[in-house]
Amino acid sequence: MSHAEIAAELKIPKSSLTQLLKTLVARDWLAQSDDKRGYRLGKAFSRLAKAKGQAGDIVALCQPILSEISNATHESVGLHMLRGTETEVVATVPSSERLNISMRVGDRAPLYALSAGKAILAKLPVEMQEEYFSNVEFLPLTPKAKSSPEQLRIELEVICREGIAYTFEEFTVGCAGMARAIISPAGEVLGAINVATPIVRYDKAKRSAIKEALDNAIHKIEQLISSS
């Protein structure tokens, strides 16, 4: 479509459309046609379609493994995916314990506040991390929530080295969380799995059991992805 056709379709002045088109081209949502007289859909739409299909595949692959983690730890388990500056629960298995941490499909939270969010953020490319830090606002969600980029940057370095992320009452008072990211064969972050437990049950033995369950699960998932 030409500049004039797009303006007519959207019912906005051509002068107002010019900067918008430049932005969409710069971000790969649009591309100029070969003759430079019009625009077509850009590569970002293809990536978005691919990501949506991939998300469904990951959920189907991970669901039984989430159950294995929950059975091994007796705690609630969630699969999370990146949504802008947030993480979203896309699959979950509840704890069998009467006192448990509830996670619901569709729940969202800031990346800095959840173990799954930190696990994802730590494995993102540096330029994506910097974009995140330039846009995020640290809100006092709980008394123990991260309050500055410097605090989070230090923690991300540790997560990147050790492979596992932790939270202690940073999003929900009384809740501890541990998480590991899922990485594709190409090095892309596909999501993260977290285990959430009440603080009253979070001792050395519980921490060890959760870490072992997460390590085994992520290894299994990444092997399945590689062989698919």
N, CA, C and O of each residue as an XYZ file, in Angstrom:
912
protein
N       0.835     -1.189      0.000
C       0.000      0.000      0.000
C       0.875      1.247      0.000
O       1.956      1.264      0.590
N       0.397      2.277     -0.663
C       1.140      3.529     -0.715
C       0.872      4.362      0.536
O      -0.046      4.077      1.306
N       1.695      5.397      0.723
C       1.527      6.333      1.833
C       0.119      6.926      1.819
O      -0.531      7.012      2.861
N      -0.348      7.333      0.648
C      -1.672      7.949      0.520
C      -2.782      6.950      0.829
O      -3.770      7.298      1.475
N      -2.620      5.707      0.366
C      -3.643      4.678      0.615
C      -3.747      4.360      2.102
O      -4.847      4.185      2.627
N      -2.616      4.284      2.774
C      -2.632      4.014      4.215
C      -3.299      5.163      4.963
O      -4.094      4.938      5.875
N      -2.975      6.394      4.576
C      -3.582      7.568      5.214
C      -5.094      7.573      5.028
O      -5.842      7.888      5.954
N      -5.539      7.219      3.821
C      -6.977      7.186      3.540
C      -7.668      6.090      4.341
O      -8.763      6.292      4.865
N      -7.019      4.920      4.433
C      -7.607      3.793      5.164
C      -7.719      4.100      6.654
O      -8.715      3.756      7.290
N      -6.694      4.748      7.208
C      -6.684      5.066      8.635
C      -7.410      6.366      8.962
O      -7.669      6.679     10.124
N      -7.736      7.126      7.894
C      -8.435      8.402      8.056
C      -7.631      9.389      8.907
O      -8.167     10.036      9.806
N      -6.330      9.489      8.600
C      -5.485     10.472      9.262
C      -4.684     11.224      8.201
O      -4.439     10.678      7.125
N      -4.269     12.463      8.477
C      -3.504     13.237      7.491
C      -2.180     12.560      7.144
O      -1.556     11.913      7.985
N      -1.764     12.724      5.888
C      -0.500     12.131      5.453
C       0.671     12.680      6.265
O       1.626     11.960      6.554
N       0.589     13.956      6.629
C       1.678     14.562      7.408
C       1.824     13.903      8.782
O       2.936     13.756      9.290
N       0.704     13.510      9.375
C       0.737     12.852     10.688
C       1.216     11.411     10.576
O       1.748     10.854     11.536
N       1.028     10.810      9.411
C       1.369      9.406      9.200
C       2.860      9.192      8.978
O       3.382      8.116      9.269
N       3.543     10.197      8.471
C       4.941     10.029      8.057
C       5.830      9.493      9.177
O       6.557      8.521      8.970
N       5.786     10.108     10.354
C       6.647      9.673     11.456
C       6.257      8.286     11.943
O       7.120      7.489     12.312
N       4.955      7.992     11.946
C       4.497      6.670     12.357
C       5.061      5.598     11.435
O       5.529      4.559     11.901
N       5.019      5.845     10.128
C       5.553      4.878      9.170
C       7.052      4.685      9.368
O       7.553      3.563      9.290
N       7.759      5.767      9.621
C       9.200      5.664      9.860
C       9.488      4.777     11.072
O      10.406      3.958     11.051
N       8.689      4.951     12.129
C       8.871      4.153     13.341
C       8.578      2.682     13.078
O       9.324      1.811     13.525
N       7.498      2.402     12.357
C       7.127      1.015     12.053
C       8.170      0.339     11.176
O       8.448     -0.848     11.345
N       8.747      1.082     10.244
C       9.816      0.532      9.399
C      11.061      0.264     10.240
O      11.703     -0.777     10.096
N      11.399      1.204     11.116
C      12.593      1.052     11.956
C      12.487     -0.161     12.866
O      13.497     -0.775     13.210
N      11.262     -0.507     13.257
C      11.055     -1.637     14.169
C      10.644     -2.911     13.437
O      10.242     -3.889     14.067
N      10.742     -2.901     12.131
C      10.499     -4.091     11.294
C       9.034     -4.504     11.195
O       8.737     -5.595     10.707
N       8.105     -3.646     11.652
C       6.697     -3.991     11.481
C       6.254     -3.739     10.038
O       5.349     -4.405      9.535
N       6.884     -2.796      9.392
C       6.648     -2.532      7.973
C       7.986     -2.513      7.243
O       9.037     -2.288      7.844
N       7.925     -2.756      5.935
C       9.106     -2.637      5.074
C       8.676     -1.937      3.795
O       7.556     -2.128      3.321
N       9.562     -1.133      3.243
C       9.235     -0.470      1.984
C       9.252     -1.480      0.844
O      10.072     -2.398      0.819
N       8.336     -1.295     -0.094
C       8.293     -2.167     -1.270
C       9.543     -1.948     -2.119
O      10.253     -0.956     -1.958
N       9.798     -2.887     -3.021
C      11.024     -2.829     -3.827
C      11.136     -1.540     -4.635
O      12.235     -1.029     -4.853
N       9.991     -1.016     -5.080
C      10.040      0.218     -5.876
C      10.019      1.485     -5.010
O       9.995      2.599     -5.532
N      10.029      1.301     -3.665
C      10.057      2.411     -2.705
C       8.802      3.279     -2.749
O       8.794      4.385     -2.208
N       7.741      2.785     -3.392
C       6.524      3.591     -3.517
C       5.435      3.182     -2.523
O       4.398      3.839     -2.428
N       5.665      2.129     -1.807
C       4.644      1.663     -0.877
C       5.261      0.871      0.265
O       6.478      0.865      0.452
N       4.397      0.202      1.026
C       4.840     -0.537      2.207
C       4.189     -1.912      2.233
O       3.083     -2.103      1.727
N       4.889     -2.859      2.827
C       4.363     -4.205      3.044
C       4.689     -4.616      4.481
O       5.472     -3.957      5.164
N       4.078     -5.714      4.927
C       4.339     -6.179      6.288
C       5.807     -6.549      6.445
O       6.413     -7.120      5.538
N       6.377     -6.221      7.604
C       7.785     -6.490      7.852
C       8.029     -7.808      8.565
O       7.105     -8.574      8.836
N       9.304     -8.050      8.862
C       9.717     -9.317      9.465
C       9.170     -9.502     10.876
O       9.043    -10.632     11.348
N       8.848     -8.408     11.547
C       8.354     -8.519     12.924
C       7.047     -9.300     12.989
O       6.797    -10.003     13.968
N       6.204     -9.186     11.950
C       4.952     -9.948     11.936
C       5.230    -11.436     11.833
O       4.551    -12.241     12.470
N       6.222    -11.809     11.038
C       6.594    -13.221     10.915
C       7.127    -13.752     12.237
O       6.809    -14.869     12.645
N       7.946    -12.935     12.904
C       8.488    -13.361     14.198
C       7.381    -13.512     15.226
O       7.408    -14.433     16.043
N       6.398    -12.601     15.188
C       5.287    -12.672     16.130
C       4.468    -13.932     15.909
O       4.109    -14.613     16.869
N       4.167    -14.253     14.649
C       3.396    -15.457     14.332
C       4.144    -16.708     14.766
O       3.553    -17.640     15.312
N       5.445    -16.720     14.517
C       6.267    -17.865     14.906
C       6.291    -18.029     16.416
O       6.196    -19.144     16.930
N       6.418    -16.907     17.129
C       6.475    -16.950     18.591
C       5.178    -17.473     19.185
O       5.202    -18.224     20.160
N       4.037    -17.082     18.605
C       2.745    -17.548     19.119
C       2.602    -19.056     18.944
O       2.116    -19.746     19.841
N       3.024    -19.566     17.790
C       2.973    -21.003     17.563
C       3.916    -21.742     18.487
O       3.582    -22.805     19.009
N       5.096    -21.177     18.687
C       6.098    -21.779     19.554
C       5.613    -21.811     20.997
O       5.868    -22.777     21.716
N       4.911    -20.755     21.429
C       4.410    -20.698     22.800
C       3.472    -21.856     23.086
O       3.549    -22.472     24.149
N       2.578    -22.159     22.136
C       1.664    -23.280     22.317
C       2.395    -24.594     22.413
O       2.025    -25.456     23.211
N       3.436    -24.763     21.607
C       4.235    -25.986     21.642
C       4.937    -26.139     22.986
O       4.981    -27.237     23.541
N       5.483    -25.048     23.508
C       6.206    -25.096     24.776
C       5.267    -25.472     25.920
O       5.631    -26.268     26.786
N       4.071    -24.906     25.927
C       3.100    -25.227     26.980
C       2.762    -26.715     26.955
O       2.761    -27.367     28.000
N       2.477    -27.252     25.779
C       2.129    -28.669     25.659
C       3.284    -29.559     26.107
O       3.075    -30.580     26.763
N       4.497    -29.164     25.750
C       5.668    -29.957     26.107
C       5.936    -29.912     27.614
O       6.312    -30.919     28.213
N       5.740    -28.739     28.218
C       6.107    -28.546     29.622
C       5.058    -29.021     30.621
O       5.406    -29.349     31.756
N       3.789    -29.065     30.235
C       2.726    -29.340     31.201
C       2.966    -30.607     32.034
O       2.869    -30.540     33.259
N       3.276    -31.761     31.418
C       3.516    -32.946     32.256
C       4.758    -32.817     33.130
O       4.828    -33.412     34.205
N       5.731    -32.046     32.673
C       6.958    -31.875     33.458
C       6.698    -30.964     34.655
O       7.321    -31.129     35.704
N       5.786    -30.005     34.507
C       5.382    -29.188     35.656
C       4.792    -30.077     36.745
O       5.050    -29.872     37.931
N       4.007    -31.055     36.339
C       3.415    -31.992     37.307
C       4.497    -32.797     38.016
O       4.400    -33.054     39.216
N       5.525    -33.191     37.276
C       6.638    -33.933     37.882
C       7.340    -33.085     38.943
O       7.691    -33.583     40.013
N       7.541    -31.806     38.638
C       8.192    -30.910     39.609
C       7.325    -30.762     40.857
O       7.828    -30.820     41.979
N       6.025    -30.571     40.658
C       5.115    -30.404     41.791
C       5.070    -31.662     42.656
O       5.042    -31.579     43.884
N       5.064    -32.823     42.009
C       5.063    -34.085     42.761
C       6.346    -34.252     43.573
O       6.326    -34.785     44.682
N       7.460    -33.791     43.007
C       8.752    -33.942     43.687
C       8.925    -32.955     44.833
O       9.595    -33.261     45.820
N       8.326    -31.774     44.711
C       8.537    -30.713     45.705
C       7.332    -30.469     46.608
O       7.462    -29.867     47.674
N       6.150    -30.942     46.176
C       4.879    -30.695     46.878
C       4.543    -29.207     46.924
O       3.893    -28.734     47.857
N       4.997    -28.470     45.897
C       4.737    -27.039     45.837
C       4.110    -26.653     44.499
O       4.076    -27.451     43.563
N       3.618    -25.423     44.427
C       3.010    -24.912     43.196
C       4.099    -24.590     42.173
O       5.165    -24.076     42.512
N       3.798    -24.909     40.908
C       4.777    -24.740     39.831
C       4.122    -23.977     38.684
O       2.957    -24.212     38.365
N       4.870    -23.064     38.064
C       4.323    -22.302     36.943
C       5.302    -22.186     35.794
O       6.516    -22.138     35.990
N       4.749    -22.142     34.589
C       5.519    -21.841     33.382
C       5.210    -20.400     33.007
O       4.045    -20.023     32.875
N       6.244    -19.602     32.836
C       6.086    -18.170     32.569
C       6.721    -17.803     31.240
O       7.707    -18.407     30.817
N       6.136    -16.795     30.585
C       6.707    -16.265     29.352
C       6.794    -14.749     29.421
O       6.039    -14.092     30.138
N       7.737    -14.215     28.657
C       7.978    -12.777     28.634
C       6.862    -12.053     27.905
O       6.470    -12.439     26.804
N       6.352    -10.996     28.534
C       5.337    -10.133     27.934
C       5.743     -8.679     28.190
O       5.322     -8.076     29.176
N       6.551     -8.133     27.310
C       7.021     -6.764     27.500
C       7.936     -6.660     28.698
O       8.994     -7.288     28.728
N       7.540     -5.867     29.697
C       8.329     -5.733     30.923
C       7.773     -6.617     32.040
O       8.123     -6.449     33.209
N       6.906     -7.559     31.669
C       6.278     -8.440     32.655
C       6.490     -9.902     32.280
O       6.927    -10.228     31.177
N       6.167    -10.762     33.228
C       6.105    -12.188     32.968
C       4.659    -12.635     33.146
O       3.949    -12.136     34.019
N       4.225    -13.583     32.310
C       2.845    -14.075     32.362
C       2.835    -15.580     32.597
O       3.595    -16.321     31.974
N       1.967    -16.022     33.500
C       1.784    -17.454     33.737
C       0.990    -18.047     32.572
O      -0.121    -17.603     32.284
N       1.565    -19.058     31.901
C       0.876    -19.691     30.771
C       0.476    -21.130     31.074
O      -0.294    -21.730     30.323
N       0.990    -21.687     32.162
C       0.584    -23.025     32.612
C       0.980    -23.152     34.076
O       1.960    -22.549     34.513
N       0.226    -23.929     34.825
C       0.520    -24.062     36.251
C      -0.003    -25.385     36.796
O      -0.958    -25.958     36.273
N       0.642    -25.855     37.854
C       0.183    -27.023     38.604
C       0.185    -26.631     40.078
O       1.229    -26.230     40.593
N      -0.950    -26.732     40.779
C      -1.006    -26.297     42.172
C      -0.354    -27.299     43.121
O      -0.221    -28.484     42.815
N       0.044    -26.789     44.271
C       0.592    -27.641     45.321
C      -0.492    -28.551     45.894
O      -1.674    -28.207     45.900
N      -0.065    -29.715     46.375
C      -0.997    -30.632     47.036
C      -1.182    -30.274     48.511
O      -2.053    -30.826     49.183
N      -0.366    -29.354     49.011
C      -0.460    -28.944     50.413
C      -1.645    -28.000     50.623
O      -2.020    -27.252     49.720
N      -2.226    -28.043     51.814
C      -3.367    -27.167     52.106
C      -2.926    -25.708     52.159
O      -3.651    -24.823     51.706
N      -1.750    -25.458     52.707
C      -1.180    -24.113     52.686
C      -0.291    -24.022     51.451
O       0.764    -24.653     51.389
N      -0.724    -23.231     50.468
C       0.045    -23.173     49.223
C      -0.025    -21.782     48.606
O      -0.822    -20.938     49.015
N       0.827    -21.571     47.613
C       0.855    -20.323     46.854
C       0.093    -20.541     45.553
O       0.410    -21.449     44.785
N      -0.910    -19.709     45.310
C      -1.754    -19.863     44.121
C      -1.175    -19.100     42.935
O      -0.805    -17.932     43.054
N      -1.102    -19.777     41.785
C      -0.749    -19.139     40.518
C      -1.837    -19.479     39.514
O      -2.253    -20.634     39.420
N      -2.298    -18.494     38.768
C      -3.362    -18.708     37.787
C      -2.874    -18.339     36.397
O      -2.129    -17.375     36.222
N      -3.301    -19.113     35.414
C      -2.958    -18.803     34.028
C      -3.466    -17.397     33.698
O      -4.621    -17.066     33.966
N      -2.600    -16.588     33.121
C      -2.946    -15.201     32.803
C      -2.420    -14.196     33.803
O      -2.370    -13.001     33.509
N      -2.019    -14.663     34.999
C      -1.439    -13.749     35.989
C      -0.165    -13.114     35.425
O       0.646    -13.786     34.788
N      -0.006    -11.820     35.668
C       1.197    -11.112     35.224
C       1.848    -10.401     36.406
O       1.191    -10.051     37.386
N       3.156    -10.200     36.285
C       3.895     -9.487     37.326
C       5.157     -8.885     36.719
O       5.643     -9.371     35.697
N       5.692     -7.834     37.335
C       6.940     -7.246     36.835
C       8.081     -8.264     36.859
O       8.160     -9.095     37.764
N       8.951     -8.196     35.873
C      10.079     -9.128     35.803
C      10.932     -9.074     37.065
O      11.409    -10.106     37.537
N      11.128     -7.867     37.619
C      12.025     -7.721     38.763
C      11.467     -8.314     40.050
O      12.199     -8.471     41.027
N      10.165     -8.647     40.060
C       9.515     -9.057     41.303
C       9.373    -10.561     41.464
O       9.159    -11.035     42.580
N       9.485    -11.326     40.384
C       9.294    -12.776     40.438
C      10.588    -13.502     40.107
O      11.417    -12.997     39.350
N      10.756    -14.691     40.678
C      11.935    -15.498     40.346
C      11.951    -15.837     38.862
O      13.010    -15.808     38.233
N      10.787    -16.159     38.291
C      10.717    -16.475     36.862
C      11.093    -15.270     36.015
O      11.776    -15.410     35.001
N      10.653    -14.094     36.424
C      10.987    -12.879     35.689
C      12.476    -12.594     35.708
O      13.058    -12.226     34.688
N      13.090    -12.763     36.868
C      14.538    -12.550     36.969
C      15.303    -13.575     36.142
O      16.299    -13.244     35.498
N      14.832    -14.829     36.164
C      15.499    -15.885     35.392
C      15.480    -15.558     33.904
O      16.475    -15.753     33.206
N      14.343    -15.058     33.421
C      14.225    -14.661     32.013
C      15.124    -13.469     31.721
O      15.889    -13.477     30.756
N      15.027    -12.451     32.557
C      15.773    -11.209     32.337
C      17.283    -11.455     32.314
O      18.000    -10.856     31.513
N      17.758    -12.332     33.189
C      19.196    -12.600     33.281
C      19.757    -13.216     32.013
O      20.945    -13.073     31.725
N      18.911    -13.903     31.249
C      19.371    -14.597     30.048
C      19.081    -13.833     28.757
O      19.418    -14.308     27.673
N      18.465    -12.668     28.858
C      18.193    -11.870     27.660
C      19.484    -11.234     27.142
O      20.418    -11.021     27.915
N      19.545    -10.929     25.841
C      20.704    -10.209     25.305
C      20.885     -8.871     26.022
O      19.925     -8.286     26.522
N      22.122     -8.402     26.061
C      22.449     -7.174     26.793
C      21.607     -5.992     26.323
O      21.151     -5.191     27.138
N      21.398     -5.880     24.992
C      20.634     -4.732     24.492
C      19.185     -4.774     24.965
O      18.584     -3.725     25.196
N      18.614     -5.971     25.112
C      17.247     -6.085     25.624
C      17.205     -5.757     27.111
O      16.249     -5.144     27.586
N      18.232     -6.160     27.844
C      18.304     -5.800     29.260
C      18.378     -4.285     29.433
O      17.706     -3.715     30.293
N      19.200     -3.639     28.606
C      19.349     -2.188     28.724
C      18.054     -1.464     28.371
O      17.705     -0.461     28.994
N      17.344     -1.978     27.369
C      16.047     -1.391     27.021
C      15.074     -1.542     28.182
O      14.307     -0.627     28.484
N      15.111     -2.712     28.834
C      14.253     -2.943     29.992
C      14.558     -1.928     31.098
O      13.645     -1.300     31.634
N      15.828     -1.771     31.435
C      16.202     -0.858     32.519
C      15.861      0.593     32.199
O      15.612      1.391     33.102
N      15.850      0.931     30.918
C      15.527      2.313     30.542
C      14.030      2.596     30.624
O      13.620      3.757     30.615
N      13.208      1.543     30.704
C      11.752      1.731     30.706
C      11.065      1.341     32.010
O       9.952      1.791     32.281
N      11.720      0.507     32.823
C      11.040     -0.043     33.992
C      10.966      0.967     35.135
O      11.868      1.781     35.334
N       9.873      0.890     35.870
C       9.702      1.671     37.097
C       9.589      0.693     38.255
O       8.715     -0.174     38.255
N      10.463      0.827     39.233
C      10.463     -0.080     40.377
C       9.422      0.382     41.396
O       9.560      1.438     42.012
N       8.388     -0.425     41.557
C       7.298     -0.089     42.473
C       7.482     -0.823     43.800
O       7.955     -1.959     43.808
N       7.121     -0.199     44.916
C       7.259     -0.837     46.234
C       6.137     -1.852     46.473
O       5.226     -1.605     47.264
N       6.209     -2.988     45.788
C       5.140     -3.986     45.866
C       5.038     -4.600     47.259
O       3.942     -4.872     47.747
N       6.180     -4.813     47.888
C       6.254     -5.297     49.271
C       7.444     -4.599     49.928
O       8.247     -3.978     49.232
N       7.575     -4.689     51.251
C       8.736     -4.070     51.908
C      10.079     -4.626     51.428
O      11.106     -3.961     51.567
N      10.081     -5.841     50.863
C      11.337     -6.464     50.433
C      11.550     -6.395     48.918
O      12.489     -6.999     48.399
N      10.701     -5.676     48.217
C      10.828     -5.575     46.757
C      12.086     -4.809     46.380
O      12.528     -3.916     47.104
N      12.661     -5.175     45.221
C      13.822     -4.450     44.705
C      13.424     -2.995     44.459
O      12.337     -2.715     43.953
N      14.316     -2.077     44.823
C      13.969     -0.659     44.723
C      14.862      0.123     43.773
O      14.654      1.322     43.586
N      15.861     -0.534     43.163
C      16.759      0.200     42.277
C      17.332     -0.707     41.201
O      17.453     -1.914     41.408
N      17.690     -0.133     40.044
C      18.332     -0.916     38.982
C      19.644     -1.541     39.443
O      19.979     -2.651     39.029
N      20.392     -0.839     40.295
C      21.691     -1.341     40.748
C      21.534     -2.653     41.508
O      22.313     -3.584     41.307
N      20.530     -2.729     42.380
C      20.277     -3.962     43.123
C      19.989     -5.117     42.177
O      20.518     -6.217     42.338
N      19.148     -4.854     41.193
C      18.747     -5.909     40.265
C      19.903     -6.326     39.363
O      20.072     -7.514     39.089
N      20.694     -5.375     38.902
C      21.834     -5.702     38.034
C      22.802     -6.657     38.736
O      23.278     -7.620     38.133
N      23.088     -6.390     39.997
C      23.986     -7.255     40.770
C      23.406     -8.661     40.875
O      24.120     -9.651     40.716
N      22.103     -8.738     41.143
C      21.455    -10.044     41.271
C      21.446    -10.796     39.945
O      21.633    -12.012     39.922
N      21.232    -10.085     38.844
C      21.200    -10.732     37.530
C      22.549    -11.354     37.176
O      22.599    -12.405     36.537
N      23.631    -10.715     37.582
C      24.962    -11.276     37.339
C      25.113    -12.624     38.039
O      25.673    -13.562     37.472
N      24.617    -12.717     39.260
C      24.687    -13.972     40.017
C      23.807    -15.037     39.360
O      24.219    -16.189     39.219
N      22.602    -14.649     38.963
C      21.679    -15.585     38.305
C      22.288    -16.118     37.020
O      22.192    -17.310     36.728
N      22.913    -15.235     36.255
C      23.516    -15.635     34.988
C      24.626    -16.652     35.220
O      24.800    -17.575     34.424
N      25.375    -16.489     36.303
C      26.461    -17.419     36.630
C      25.931    -18.749     37.141
O      26.395    -19.811     36.725
N      24.954    -18.689     38.048
C      24.505    -19.892     38.745
C      23.327    -20.584     38.065
O      23.077    -21.766     38.301
N      22.599    -19.843     37.217
C      21.508    -20.449     36.461
C      20.172    -20.494     37.164
O      19.184    -20.934     36.575
N      20.114    -20.054     38.403
C      18.854    -20.126     39.150
C      18.559    -18.783     39.817
O      19.463    -18.101     40.301
N      17.275    -18.417     39.831
C      16.842    -17.133     40.390
C      15.994    -17.364     41.636
O      15.315    -18.383     41.767
N      16.050    -16.401     42.539
C      15.318    -16.499     43.800
C      14.510    -15.223     44.047
O      14.877    -14.139     43.594
N      13.413    -15.377     44.768
C      12.711    -14.228     45.344
C      12.285    -14.581     46.760
O      11.952    -15.727     47.059
N      12.301    -13.579     47.620
C      11.890    -13.765     49.007
C      10.951    -12.622     49.386
O      11.396    -11.533     49.748
N       9.653    -12.883     49.298
C       8.622    -11.907     49.668
C       8.743    -10.603     48.880
O       8.442     -9.536     49.416
N       9.174    -10.666     47.631
C       9.341     -9.456     46.819
C       8.085     -9.101     46.021
O       7.916     -7.962     45.587
N       7.206    -10.089     45.834
C       5.932     -9.836     45.152
C       4.749    -10.163     46.058
O       3.741     -9.457     46.061
N       4.886    -11.238     46.826
C       3.840    -11.650     47.760
C       4.462    -11.890     49.125
O       5.394    -12.684     49.250
N       3.962    -11.219     50.139
C       4.459    -11.422     51.497
C       4.194    -12.866     51.915
O       3.090    -13.380     51.737
N       5.220    -13.516     52.474
C       5.075    -14.898     52.920
C       5.424    -15.931     51.873
O       5.278    -17.130     52.112
N       5.891    -15.476     50.694
C       6.172    -16.401     49.586
C       7.640    -16.342     49.181
O       8.225    -15.263     49.077
N       8.229    -17.518     48.955
C       9.569    -17.626     48.375
C       9.449    -18.309     47.023
O       8.574    -19.150     46.821
N      10.328    -17.948     46.099
C      10.280    -18.548     44.766
C      11.662    -18.869     44.244
O      12.639    -18.197     44.574
N      11.735    -19.911     43.419
C      12.965    -20.281     42.722
C      12.601    -20.575     41.273
O      11.528    -21.113     40.999
N      13.488    -20.226     40.345
C      13.157    -20.410     38.928
C      14.404    -20.621     38.089
O      15.508    -20.215     38.453
N      14.185    -21.276     36.943
C      15.228    -21.415     35.932
C      14.635    -21.106     34.569
O      13.470    -21.405     34.307
N      15.440    -20.505     33.703
C      14.999    -20.172     32.348
C      15.115    -21.385     31.431
O      15.941    -22.272     31.644
N      14.264    -21.400     30.402
C      14.322    -22.410     29.339
C      14.992    -21.759     28.136
O      14.540    -20.720     27.655
N      16.065    -22.367     27.655
C      16.848    -21.791     26.564
C      16.771    -22.702     25.339
O      16.927    -23.918     25.451
N      16.532    -22.108     24.179
C      16.455    -22.872     22.932
C      17.859    -23.254     22.464
O      18.844    -22.702     22.955
N      17.962    -24.195     21.515
C      19.279    -24.541     20.963
C      19.996    -23.344     20.350
O      21.225    -23.317     20.281
N      19.220    -22.348     19.901
C      19.813    -21.143     19.303
C      20.193    -20.096     20.349
O      20.714    -19.035     20.004
N      19.934    -20.392     21.630
C      20.286    -19.462     22.694
C      19.201    -18.477     23.062
O      19.447    -17.560     23.845
N      17.993    -18.643     22.514
C      16.888    -17.738     22.819
C      16.192    -18.151     24.114
O      16.089    -19.339     24.421
N      15.720    -17.171     24.860
C      14.963    -17.446     26.086
C      13.521    -17.758     25.707
O      12.824    -16.906     25.156
N      13.075    -18.969     25.999
C      11.716    -19.383     25.648
C      10.725    -19.149     26.784
O       9.517    -19.087     26.555
N      11.229    -19.021     27.994
C      10.361    -18.842     29.152
C      11.113    -19.245     30.404
O      12.339    -19.349     30.390
N      10.386    -19.472     31.484
C      11.009    -19.906     32.736
C      10.000    -20.706     33.543
O       8.790    -20.503     33.437
N      10.519    -21.613     34.346
C       9.683    -22.390     35.269
C      10.037    -21.978     36.690
O      11.211    -21.918     37.057
N       9.005    -21.693     37.487
C       9.265    -21.351     38.882
C       8.503    -22.265     39.818
O       7.482    -22.851     39.458
N       9.023    -22.371     41.019
C       8.364    -23.085     42.113
C       8.143    -22.072     43.223
O       9.078    -21.394     43.650
N       6.906    -21.971     43.688
C       6.552    -21.012     44.739
C       6.145    -21.758     45.999
O       5.360    -22.704     45.945
N       6.684    -21.328     47.131
C       6.425    -22.019     48.391
C       6.224    -21.018     49.523
O       6.842    -19.953     49.519
N       5.371    -21.344     50.491
C       5.258    -20.480     51.666
C       6.596    -20.418     52.408
O       7.296    -21.424     52.527
N       6.937    -19.242     52.898
C       8.189    -19.050     53.630
C       8.330    -20.045     54.778
O       9.438    -20.493     55.072
N       7.234    -20.392     55.424
C       7.301    -21.279     56.596
C       7.806    -22.673     56.237
O       8.276    -23.399     57.113
N       7.718    -23.061     54.954
C       8.231    -24.374     54.539
C       9.590    -24.273     53.836
O      10.181    -25.287     53.465
N      10.070    -23.056     53.659
C      11.276    -22.866     52.850
C      12.527    -22.979     53.723
O      13.047    -21.980     54.219
N      12.998    -24.212     53.899
C      14.234    -24.442     54.643
C      15.298    -24.999     53.702
O      15.083    -25.059     52.491
N      16.428    -25.402     54.242
C      17.548    -25.885     53.421
C      17.155    -27.116     52.608
O      17.520    -27.233     51.438
N      16.413    -28.032     53.225
C      16.001    -29.250     52.530
C      15.041    -28.933     51.387
O      15.141    -29.513     50.306
N      14.114    -28.012     51.629
C      13.155    -27.629     50.581
C      13.884    -26.950     49.429
O      13.612    -27.237     48.263
N      14.804    -26.055     49.751
C      15.568    -25.364     48.712
C      16.338    -26.366     47.852
O      16.376    -26.237     46.628
N      16.944    -27.353     48.485
C      17.705    -28.370     47.751
C      16.793    -29.200     46.855
O      17.149    -29.509     45.718
N      15.619    -29.560     47.368
C      14.673    -30.366     46.585
C      14.165    -29.593     45.374
O      14.048    -30.150     44.282
N      13.865    -28.321     45.565
C      13.378    -27.492     44.452
C      14.469    -27.323     43.399
O      14.203    -27.437     42.203
N      15.689    -27.052     43.840
C      16.789    -26.870     42.885
C      17.003    -28.131     42.050
O      17.163    -28.057     40.832
N      17.004    -29.274     42.705
C      17.201    -30.534     41.980
C      16.072    -30.773     40.981
O      16.318    -31.187     39.848
N      14.837    -30.513     41.401
C      13.688    -30.719     40.508
C      13.748    -29.777     39.307
O      13.467    -30.188     38.181
N      14.111    -28.521     39.543
C      14.222    -27.558     38.440
C      15.362    -27.926     37.490
O      15.199    -27.871     36.271
N      16.509    -28.299     38.045
C      17.649    -28.691     37.206
C      17.273    -29.855     36.296
O      17.545    -29.828     35.096
N      16.645    -30.874     36.875
C      16.253    -32.051     36.092
C      15.223    -31.691     35.030
O      15.296    -32.164     33.895
N      14.263    -30.852     35.407
C      13.185    -30.489     34.479
C      13.708    -29.682     33.299
O      13.369    -29.968     32.150
N      14.522    -28.689     33.573
C      15.044    -27.849     32.492
C      15.928    -28.667     31.557
O      15.865    -28.505     30.339
N      16.745    -29.541     32.121
C      17.582    -30.417     31.284
C      16.704    -31.275     30.373
O      16.995    -31.430     29.186
N      15.643    -31.823     30.928
C      14.737    -32.679     30.153
C      14.033    -31.883     29.058
O      13.951    -32.331     27.914
N      13.526    -30.705     29.408
C      12.803    -29.871     28.438
C      13.718    -29.449     27.297
O      13.341    -29.536     26.129
N      14.908    -28.998     27.631
C      15.828    -28.536     26.589
C      16.284    -29.678     25.690
O      16.537    -29.467     24.504
N      16.390    -30.883     26.240
C      16.701    -32.046     25.403
C      15.547    -32.348     24.448
O      15.769    -32.638     23.272
N      14.323    -32.281     24.954
C      13.147    -32.535     24.113
C      13.038    -31.502     22.996
O      12.708    -31.841     21.860
N      13.315    -30.249     23.319
C      13.268    -29.192     22.306
C      14.331    -29.432     21.237
O      14.069    -29.266     20.045
N      15.519    -29.818     21.664
C      16.620    -30.051     20.720
C      16.323    -31.196     19.767
O      16.738    -31.177     18.608
N      15.595    -32.202     20.266
C      15.328    -33.384     19.439
C      14.054    -33.267     18.614
O      13.766    -34.134     17.789
N      13.284    -32.190     18.832
C      12.008    -32.048     18.112
C      12.204    -31.401     16.749
O      11.237    -31.207     16.013
